[in-house]
Amino acid sequence: MLSNYLPYSTQSIDQEDIDAVIRVLQSGWLTTGPTVNHFEEAVAAFCETRYGIAVANGTAALHAAVHAAGIGHGDEVIVPTLSFVATANAVVYAGATPIFADVLPHTLLLDPVQVENKISSKTKAIIAMDYAGQPCNYNQLLDLCRKYRLLLIADACHSLGADYNRRKSGGLAHLTAFSFHPAKPITSGEGGMVLTDNEQYAVKIRTFRNHGITSDFRTRQFQKDWHYEMVELGYNLRLSDIHAALGLSQLSKIDRWTAERNNIAGLYTKAFAGDGAIQPLTCRPDVTHSYHLYVVRVPNRSKIFAAMRQENIGVNVHYLPIHLHPYYRERFGCKPGDCPVAEKAYENILSLPLFPGMRAEDINRVIDCLHEAIREHGNEESP
Ligand SMILES: *Cc1c(COP(=O)(O)O)cnc(C)c1O
């Protein structure tokens, strides 16, 4: 990688993290064990929920949540189209059909009015995704769930550390999925977790992550018992203690990092306030944003993107709307025009570098570079 390349996101690892991983390597237990338990308890306590079930990655967390919700063949689940493909793929894994709903233009969060329009007799659940780290309007979504007897699943892969009406992301829906990929608010290398207050869901997910077997190897070892039973088809979605040690160590920094991310976002917002061509997304007053991403809307985005990359600034685009991917067009008959707000947003969104430990000079470099790119390309017709 070029030495002055600024990624849009990157992990922060310190000596404490390294020591925590080494302790597990020396402990005699590497796979799912005591450190996974500690990690689960710590994340659940932080999010003020009863249960946390660690899994191999955020996609597995979504898959397990959809499974626990009892979703299967013939069911429909409403998902936002402006998300990472895993949000919809989790529904397809369960044999159900994702129904794409459009987003709100100023926050790019799921639009409850569009969601209600898509509810049918087959709808079983809604998946909300906290785009960029801003929690969705959960009160409105939960009202819909009560009215139509649906479950609410949160894809909170962006929003660990955020809150909504003074409640933590993780405890805002019936089931919540987190990712601990290195680009996310905290990392375990790879990893994910499902949070819930519902004991039955928790039990179901523990079984699902372990092949559908109702006890784990470690429990059997302690109980001096060889017998186990597989009661349903599950997968091996387990997280290792090595990964959990890193995640647990990282969790202790989440409040400091959320504050730092908000501070950087504030500097960006202030710097772009005088430039009408640069439109940051809106942050609602009822949330604390976790700023996994700082997204602006700009004219002639492709040229601006290229100009920033030319300067070694790792801007990115989150995301091509899911319904426009070839798989979803071909398999589910999705087409341009299905979700016009997300499609229009996709033409001009740009994610700027933002991560804890980002230096003031790098923040200024991004600001200057974007102003310069706008001066140069902001008035051109896009091709
Ligand atoms: C990262 C991400 C996922 C998937 O998480 P992995 O840990 O990479 O499997 C799912 N949904 C969203 C919105 C994400 O950003």
The ligand as a MOL file (V3000), in Angstrom:
LIG
                    3D

  0  0  0     0  0            999 V3000
M  V30 BEGIN CTAB
M  V30 COUNTS 15 15 0 0 0
M  V30 BEGIN ATOM
M  V30 1 C -20.1790 -5.5140 7.1930 0
M  V30 2 C -21.6210 -5.6490 7.0040 0
M  V30 3 C -22.2620 -6.8980 6.9970 0
M  V30 4 C -21.5130 -8.1990 7.0070 0
M  V30 5 O -20.6080 -8.3550 8.0360 0
M  V30 6 P -19.3980 -9.4000 7.8530 0
M  V30 7 O -18.8320 -9.4790 9.2400 0
M  V30 8 O -18.4600 -8.8260 6.8640 0
M  V30 9 O -19.9850 -10.6950 7.4160 0
M  V30 10 C -23.6340 -6.9250 6.8890 0
M  V30 11 N -24.3660 -5.8040 6.7870 0
M  V30 12 C -23.7910 -4.5930 6.7680 0
M  V30 13 C -24.6400 -3.3810 6.6710 0
M  V30 14 C -22.4040 -4.4710 6.8590 0
M  V30 15 O -21.8390 -3.2590 6.8160 0
M  V30 END ATOM
M  V30 BEGIN BOND
M  V30 1 1 1 2
M  V30 2 1 2 3
M  V30 3 2 2 14
M  V30 4 1 3 4
M  V30 5 2 3 10
M  V30 6 1 4 5
M  V30 7 1 5 6
M  V30 8 2 6 7
M  V30 9 1 6 8
M  V30 10 1 6 9
M  V30 11 1 10 11
M  V30 12 2 11 12
M  V30 13 1 12 13
M  V30 14 1 12 14
M  V30 15 1 14 15
M  V30 END BOND
M  V30 END CTAB
M  END
